[in-house]
Amino acid sequence: MEQTILVVEDDKMIRELIRIYLEKAGYEVVEAADGEEAKEVFLTRHPCLIVLDLMLPKLSGEEFCTWVRAQERNEVSIIMLSAKSRTEDKINGLKMGADHYVVKPFEPEELLAHIEAVLRRTGQFCQKIAHNGLCIKPRKGEVVLFDQDIKLTKHEFNLLYHFMENPNKVISRESLMEQLYPYAEKIVSDRTIDAHIKKLRKKIEENPAEPQRIITVRGMGYKFVAE
């Protein structure tokens, strides 16, 4: 599972420089050029950490940070970037909810070191898979759809986890039965899997009658669609 980092920076050159360094270090990077776009990306991609410039159009970095910290699921880490170097500015940033405060201009290696230091402490919270606003956290047993908690049964959770680990792959009913009931013989039928998927769709699909996430591949099985 890749750790996803959201880089919020209106300067395209700085944003791309950060992205290149982070991707080379093995992170998945998503970007936003302003605070409003950052909110949308945050809810869709569920990042583990945010690199946040404070001087942003539409919604300032301070306002975005306050919004993030107001969310119920608040395990995401924030590293602020700012040209303000006074001690009181750093203190205000940390009080606002930042985990680290990096002063511009900075060396990419310095930022990467801060990121790695933060994730060494919080990495256990970053074990997650996110696709199209749907996020599953295997270690915590949680599922979030955009900003809403989704309550699943044990079998529904395991089924969704298997799907999200194998995005855009057709999975047969037989394979799903082995995944959910590894020690069962022939007491579990295809209908059981169909019933689980029907219930799961009701919880994660906008329109369960016309599913967009878990689709049926006639004669072959099911597929979890991820962009």
N, C-alpha and C positions, 0 to 999 in steps of 0.2 A: 504494500500500500504506500503510494507516494504521499509525502507531506506537501500539502498545497499552501502556497504563500500568495497573498494578495498584495500587489504593489500599487499604491494609490499615489500618483504623482502626475502633475499636469505638464511637466517638462518631458517631452517625448524622448529626448536624448538620454536624460538621466534614467527614465523608466526603462528604456531598452538596455542600457548599460547594466542596471540592476538585474533585469531578467536574464541576460546572458550569463552573468556570474552565478546566479542561483541555479539556472538550468545545468550549468557545467558541474555544479556541486551536487546535482541529483534531485533537485526539488522541482515540483510542478508549479509553474507560475501563471497566475491570472492577473490581469491589469485593469486599472480604472484611471481615467484622466480627470475626474472631478468627484466631489462627495456624493452627488446623487447617483451617479453610475456605480460608485463603490457600494452603496446600499444594495443595489440590485444584484451585483456580483456576489456580495457577502451572503445574501439569502439563497442564491442559486448554487454557489460552489462550496460553501461551508469551509473556509480556509482554517488552517491551524494557527497561522500567524499573519499579521498585517504590517507591512512597511508603509507608514503613513506620513506624507508630507502635510505640513500644517497650512500652508498657503495654497488653498484650492479654490477654483471657481464653483459657483452654484451653492455648495455647502462646504464650509470650512473644515479643515482637519479636526479642529477642536469640537465642532458640532457633530461630526461623524463619530469621533471617539466617544462622545457622550451618548450618542444613539446606540453604538455597539454595546457599551457597558450597561445600557438599560435593558438589553435583551435578556431573556430568562436564562439561556444557555450561554454562560459568560466565560468559557474556558479558553477562548481565543486570546493569543498574546499580541501585543501592539508595540512596535518600535517606531517612535516618532522621529521625523527628519525635520530640521529647522535651521534657518540661518541665525536664529536668536541664540546667543551663546551665554547670556547672563545667567548666573546661578538661580535667580528667582524664576526665570523662564523655564529652566530645567525642572525646578521643584514644582511649578504649576503643571507642567506636562505629566509628571509622575503622579501628582495628586489627581489629575484628570482621569488617569487609568492606564497610562503607558507603563510598559515593563522596562523599556530602555529609551534613552533620549540621545540621538546622534546629531551632532552639529555639522551643518554644511559649511564649506565643502568637506567631503569625506573620501577616504579611499574605499573602493569596493571590498577589499580584504577586511577592512575594519568592520563594515556593515555585516559581512558574512560571519565574522567572529562573534558579533553580538547575537545574530540569529541562531547560530549553533549553540551559544551559551544558554539562550532562552529555551530552545527546544530540548536541550539536555534535561532541563527541569520539568518541562511540560509535555514531553514527547508521548507519554503514556495516554494523554488525552487526544492525541492526534491520530490514533488508530481508527481511521474512518474511511468510508468509500462514499463519494457523492456524485450523483448524476442528475442533471436537470432539476435541481432543487430538492431532490430526495437524498437523504444522508443516513447511512447506517453506521453505528458505532459498536462493533462486535464485542469489545472488552467491557463496555458499559451496558450492553443490552438495550441500546436506545435507537429509535428511528425518528427522524425529524423530516417533515415535508415543509420546505420553506421555513416558516417560523412556528410551526405547529408540531407538538409531540404526537406521535402515532403509536397507539397501544396495539401490540401484536401478541398472539399466542406464541408458544415455543415453536410449533411447527411453522407458523407463518413467518416468524423471524428467521428461522433456519432456511426456509424456502427463499425468502427475499435476499438473504445474505449470499446464497448460492447463485442466484440470478445476477446480483450486482458484482460478484467476483468474476462472472463470465458474461460481460455485456456484449450484446449483438451476436451471440452464439445461439444456435438452435439447440435446445436441450430436450431430450426425449422424456416421455413419462416414466419409462423404465429407470432412467438415470435419476430422475427426481425421487422416485420411490426408494431407490437405494440410498439416496442422500438423507431422506427423512426417516426411513425405517430400515436401517442397515442389517438388522438381525431378524427381520420378518421374512417369512417364506411366501406363501401365496394367499395370505389372509388380507393383504392390502391390494385393492383393485385400482385401476385407472381412475375410477370415479372418485376415489378418495383424494387423489391429487387434484382433480378438476374442482372438487369442493373447496379445497384449501385455496386454490388460486382464485376462485370466485369470491371468497371472503376477503382475500388479500386485495383484490382489485377494488372492492368497495371502500377500502381504507386509503388507497394510494392513487386511485385514478379519479380524475375530474368527472368523467362520465364512464362508469363501469361497463355500460352497455357497448361503448365504443372505446375500448382500452387503447392507450397510447404508450404505456410503459411495458406492460407484459402482454404480448400479443400471441395469438394462436397461429402456429404454422401448420396448416392442414396436412394431416398424414404423417407429421414429423414430431410435433411437440410444441414447445413454447419458446419464446425469445424475449429477453429483456432489452428494450430499445434504449440506447444511450447515445447522445450526440457527442 
